[in-house]
């Protein structure tokens, strides 16, 4: 190999190593931590752990020292508004955590300030307990966890609609997925390819209160994601351990070997196939990374 060619090749290699690698899926990249472990020693400060998936997508986890449910909240920033998904469980300063998160975002974006939309993955108490702290917050639109209130996003034919909402150069798609709870929704962020599924799919116990609605909802998610990029499926809890088929008992505070938060579309397909096999009669069934868990309505 000639010297000139070799020098040129080395130059290209050096440039390639330093240049950002393109994402062939056409989505924004982000990172998730290796673990979210909480509750090893109480009390914990702060009450919410904040992680920046990337500059405009934040994930918060509530401390197990405040509530054993330790739910996840999501904060998505667009060009015109920010969307908060869920307000957490009881005994925590959700308003303070969101104020600090938005201030952190603002400091990284030349002091920009965005109005906030507060919505919910569904209406159970461990996802709406912070509502009273946030519903009267200035420059905030509060969307209650009811099918009627969700008309704000454009729903007209609940639960059959798939609606899109623009946060300002950031479109999200919202699907009704009742079955776990009547106002359950999934949110797909086109920019990152992240699908938020609340308590319908996460590494833990998938409580089913309306088997028919839950089965239809999961099929709706499978149909919606067909052909779409799904970087991660992110739910609202972690209850499973990393060991296959093992979950932590309800009420567990410290989960030292807990499962990763993120699942993938393959898990959605696995859930859908298990429900298909049950043919309308949903029974408890442990799968590798989650358990289908029917309850009395």
C-alpha positions in Angstrom: 0.0 0.0 0.0 1.4 3.4 -1.0 2.2 5.9 1.7 -0.3 8.5 0.4 -3.1 5.9 0.3 -2.2 4.7 3.8 -2.1 8.2 5.3 -5.5 9.0 3.6 -7.0 5.7 5.0 -5.7 6.4 8.5 -7.2 9.9 8.3 -10.6 8.5 7.3 -10.4 6.0 10.2 -9.5 8.7 12.7 -12.4 10.9 11.5 -14.9 8.0 11.6 -13.9 7.2 15.1 -14.6 10.7 16.3 -17.7 11.5 14.3 -21.1 10.7 15.7 -22.4 7.3 14.4 -25.6 7.6 12.5 -28.6 5.7 13.7 -29.8 3.7 10.7 -33.3 3.6 12.2 -33.6 7.4 11.8 -34.4 7.9 15.5 -32.7 9.8 18.3 -30.4 7.8 20.4 -30.4 7.7 24.1 -29.1 5.7 27.0 -30.6 3.9 30.0 -28.8 3.0 33.2 -27.6 -0.5 34.0 -29.9 -0.4 37.1 -32.5 1.7 38.9 -32.0 0.1 42.3 -33.6 2.0 45.2 -34.5 1.3 48.8 -31.2 -0.1 50.0 -31.0 2.5 52.8 -33.8 4.8 53.8 -34.5 7.7 53.7 -33.2 8.5 50.2 -32.5 11.9 48.8 -33.7 13.0 46.3 -37.1 11.3 46.3 -37.0 10.9 42.5 -34.0 9.6 40.6 -33.7 11.6 37.3 -32.1 10.1 34.3 -31.7 11.9 30.9 -32.3 9.3 28.2 -31.2 12.1 25.9 -31.5 15.9 25.9 -35.2 16.0 25.5 -36.5 12.7 27.1 -36.2 12.3 30.8 -37.1 9.3 33.0 -37.8 9.6 36.8 -38.1 6.8 39.3 -39.8 7.4 42.6 -37.8 6.2 45.7 -38.9 3.0 47.2 -38.4 4.7 50.6 -41.5 6.8 49.8 -43.6 4.1 48.3 -43.0 0.4 47.6 -44.6 0.8 44.1 -41.6 2.9 43.1 -43.2 3.9 39.8 -41.5 5.5 36.7 -42.6 8.9 35.3 -41.7 10.2 31.9 -41.0 13.8 30.8 -40.9 14.4 27.0 -39.9 17.9 25.7 -41.1 19.2 22.3 -40.6 22.6 20.7 -43.9 24.0 22.0 -44.7 22.0 25.2 -43.5 19.3 27.5 -45.5 16.2 28.4 -45.4 14.6 31.8 -46.7 11.0 31.9 -47.9 10.1 35.4 -47.5 12.0 38.7 -46.3 9.1 40.9 -47.4 7.3 44.1 -48.2 8.8 47.5 -45.7 10.4 50.0 -43.4 12.1 47.6 -42.8 15.6 46.3 -43.7 15.1 42.7 -44.1 18.8 42.0 -40.6 19.5 43.3 -39.1 16.7 41.2 -40.8 18.0 38.0 -39.8 21.6 38.8 -36.2 20.6 39.1 -36.3 18.4 36.0 -37.7 21.2 33.9 -35.2 23.7 35.3 -32.4 21.3 34.4 -33.8 21.1 30.9 -34.1 24.9 30.7 -30.5 25.4 31.8 -29.4 23.2 28.9 -31.6 25.0 26.4 -30.5 28.6 26.8 -33.1 29.3 29.5 -36.1 28.2 27.4 -39.4 27.7 29.2 -42.2 25.4 28.1 -45.8 24.9 29.2 -46.4 21.5 30.7 -49.1 19.0 29.8 -49.8 16.5 32.7 -51.3 13.2 31.6 -51.3 9.6 32.8 -50.7 6.1 31.6 -53.8 5.2 33.6 -55.8 6.1 36.6 -54.6 3.9 39.5 -53.5 5.6 42.7 -49.8 5.0 42.3 -49.8 7.0 39.1 -52.0 9.9 40.0 -51.1 10.6 43.6 -49.2 13.7 42.7 -52.1 15.2 40.7 -53.1 17.6 43.5 -49.5 19.0 43.5 -49.5 19.7 39.8 -53.0 20.4 38.5 -52.9 24.0 39.5 -49.3 24.6 38.6 -48.9 27.8 36.5 -48.6 27.3 32.7 -49.9 23.7 33.0 -52.6 21.8 31.2 -54.0 19.0 33.4 -55.5 16.0 31.6 -57.3 13.7 34.1 -57.0 9.9 33.7 -60.5 9.4 32.2 -61.6 8.6 28.7 -63.6 11.8 28.6 -60.6 14.0 29.6 -58.4 12.3 27.1 -60.5 13.9 24.3 -57.9 16.7 24.8 -55.6 14.7 22.6 -58.2 14.2 19.9 -59.9 11.0 20.9 -63.4 10.7 19.4 -64.0 7.0 19.1 -62.6 5.5 22.4 -61.0 2.9 22.5 -60.6 2.4 18.7 -58.8 5.7 17.8 -55.1 6.1 17.4 -54.5 9.8 17.7 -51.5 12.0 17.1 -50.5 15.0 19.1 -47.7 17.5 18.3 -45.6 18.8 21.1 -43.9 21.1 18.6 -41.7 19.4 16.0 -42.3 16.2 18.1 -45.3 14.0 17.2 -46.5 11.4 19.6 -49.1 8.7 18.9 -51.6 7.7 21.6 -53.6 4.5 21.8 -56.3 3.5 24.1 -55.4 0.2 25.8 -58.0 -0.5 28.5 -58.0 -3.8 30.3 -55.7 -3.1 33.1 -57.7 0.1 33.8 -60.4 1.8 31.8 -58.3 4.9 31.0 -55.1 3.1 30.1 -53.2 4.5 27.2 -49.9 3.8 25.4 -47.7 6.6 24.0 -45.3 6.2 21.1 -42.7 8.8 20.7 -41.7 8.9 17.0 -38.5 10.8 17.7 -36.9 8.1 19.9 -39.0 5.1 18.9 -39.9 4.6 22.5 -43.3 3.0 23.4 -44.6 3.8 26.8 -47.0 1.1 28.0 -47.8 2.0 31.6 -49.0 -1.1 33.6 -50.0 -3.0 30.5 -46.5 -4.3 29.7 -43.5 -4.1 32.0 -41.1 -6.6 33.8 -43.5 -7.6 36.5 -47.1 -8.7 37.2 -49.5 -7.6 34.5 -52.7 -7.3 36.3 -55.7 -7.9 34.0 -59.1 -6.7 35.2 -61.0 -6.9 31.9 -59.7 -9.9 29.9 -61.5 -9.1 26.7 -60.4 -5.4 26.7 -56.9 -6.3 27.7 -56.6 -8.9 24.9 -57.9 -6.5 22.3 -55.6 -3.8 23.6 -52.5 -5.9 23.3 -53.5 -6.9 19.7 -54.0 -3.2 19.0 -50.4 -2.5 20.2 -49.0 -5.3 18.0 -50.9 -4.0 14.9 -49.8 -0.4 15.6 -46.1 -1.2 16.0 -46.0 -3.5 12.9 -43.4 -1.9 10.6 -42.5 0.8 13.1 -39.2 1.1 14.9 -39.5 0.2 18.6 -36.3 1.1 20.3 -37.6 0.3 23.8 -40.9 -0.7 25.5 -40.9 1.2 28.8 -43.5 0.5 31.4 -44.3 2.0 34.8 -42.7 -0.5 37.2 -40.1 -3.2 37.7 -41.2 -6.2 39.7 -39.2 -9.0 38.2 -35.7 -10.1 39.0 -33.0 -10.6 36.4 -33.3 -14.3 37.0 -35.9 -15.7 34.6 -39.4 -16.4 35.9 -38.7 -14.7 39.3 -40.6 -11.7 40.6 -40.2 -9.8 43.9 -43.3 -10.2 46.2 -45.7 -7.3 46.3 -44.6 -4.7 48.9 -40.9 -5.4 48.4 -38.9 -2.2 49.0 -35.3 -3.2 48.0 -34.9 -5.2 44.8 -31.1 -5.7 44.6 -31.2 -7.9 41.5 -34.1 -6.4 39.6 -34.8 -6.7 35.9 -33.9 -4.0 33.5 -36.6 -1.4 32.9 -36.6 -1.8 29.1 -38.4 -4.5 27.2 -38.7 -4.8 23.4 -41.4 -5.5 20.8 -40.6 -9.2 21.1 -42.0 -9.1 24.6 -45.2 -7.5 23.2 -45.5 -10.3 20.6 -44.9 -12.9 23.3 -47.6 -11.4 25.5 -50.0 -11.3 22.5 -49.3 -14.9 21.6 -49.9 -16.0 25.2 -53.2 -14.2 25.2 -54.2 -15.7 21.8 -53.5 -19.2 23.2 -55.8 -18.5 26.2 -58.6 -17.7 23.7 -60.5 -15.3 25.9 -60.1 -17.2 29.2 -57.1 -15.4 30.7 -55.3 -17.3 33.4 -52.2 -16.7 35.5 -49.1 -17.6 33.5 -45.5 -16.8 34.2 -43.4 -16.0 31.2 -39.6 -15.3 31.3 -39.8 -11.6 32.0 -43.3 -10.9 33.2 -46.4 -12.7 34.5 -50.0 -12.4 33.2 -52.1 -12.0 36.3 -55.9 -11.8 36.0 -57.9 -10.2 38.8 -61.5 -10.1 39.8 -63.2 -7.1 38.2 
